[in-house]
Amino acid sequence: MSAALETRGLVAGHGSVPVVRPLDLTVEHGTVLAVLGPNGAGKTTLLTTLAGLLPSLGGELLIDGKPLPRGKPRSANRSGLVLVPDDRALFTTLTLRENVVLARRAGGPSLDDILDLFPALRDRLSVPAGALSGGEQQMLAVARGMVQNPKVLLVDEMSMGLAPVIVEDLLPVVRRIVDETGSVVVLVEQHVRLALEVADNAIVLVHGDVTLAGPATELAADRRRLEAAYLGGAEEGAA
């Protein structure tokens, strides 16, 4: 069986300027990959390139062994790549229910399935998305991604602007999504400890280069090596 997501020498950037240098990734079905690193490392650029919103500058992207064209977000989405961006991209004047219904595809989770994942939203169905709290908006953003029935869900900074106590509740949902659906989640996250708790594997990006890669449990257990990676001083490993 082919990997769910694979990149071969992928180069990502803006215009002709590379931000992420040749990147080789293999992400198997039913796994979470945490993409870590300091601000400006290229993490968001990588996700938007995977989603087709930015054309890659080189290399290949494959879903289930099939190459995808560069810079074609509709093709990427049809192939099962779904991005939850850091700005959440909600229809703020529409209700929570309307946001979910508009995004849902055949075969995707039902509204009841979503409410099982996020029971805190059950009493908020008729509330405009713009009137939800930050945590509720983030739940809705992930819900909108899930109802599109993704093979690969790309989540950019799930914790952005949220209190730590809310993040503690939200990030474990990523693990549950993967365990229950067999899909893949690529998670860009600044909360390193929490990200490593829910991830299977992780990479650290610094100035567009992978400075560390490996099983999440091993990275979490070696804090010094992880800190060195953020400074660009660790040896690259295999994810």
HELIX and SHEET records of a PDB file:
HELIX    1   1 LYS A   43  LEU A   50  1                                   8    
HELIX    2   2 PRO A   73  ARG A   78  1                                   6    
HELIX    3   3 LEU A   96  ALA A  103  1                                   8    
HELIX    4   4 LEU A  111  LEU A  117  1                                   7    
HELIX    5   5 PRO A  119  ARG A  124  5                                   6    
HELIX    6   6 ALA A  129  ALA A  131  5                                   3    
HELIX    7   7 GLY A  134  MET A  146  1                                  13    
HELIX    8   8 PRO A  164  THR A  181  1                                  18    
HELIX    9   9 VAL A  192  VAL A  198  1                                   7    
HELIX   10  10 ALA A  216  ALA A  221  1                                   6    
HELIX   11  11 ARG A  223  TYR A  230  1                                   8    
SHEET    1   A 4 VAL A  17  VAL A  27  0                                        
SHEET    2   A 4 LEU A   5  HIS A  14 -1                                        
SHEET    3   A 4 GLY A  58  ILE A  63 -1                                        
SHEET    4   A 4 LYS A  66  PRO A  67 -1                                        
SHEET    1   B 6 LEU A  81  VAL A  84  0                                        
SHEET    2   B 6 VAL A 152  ASP A 156  1                                        
SHEET    3   B 6 VAL A 184  VAL A 188  1                                        
SHEET    4   B 6 VAL A  32  LEU A  36  1                                        
SHEET    5   B 6 ASN A 201  VAL A 206  1                                        
SHEET    6   B 6 ASP A 209  PRO A 215 -1                                        
END                                                                             
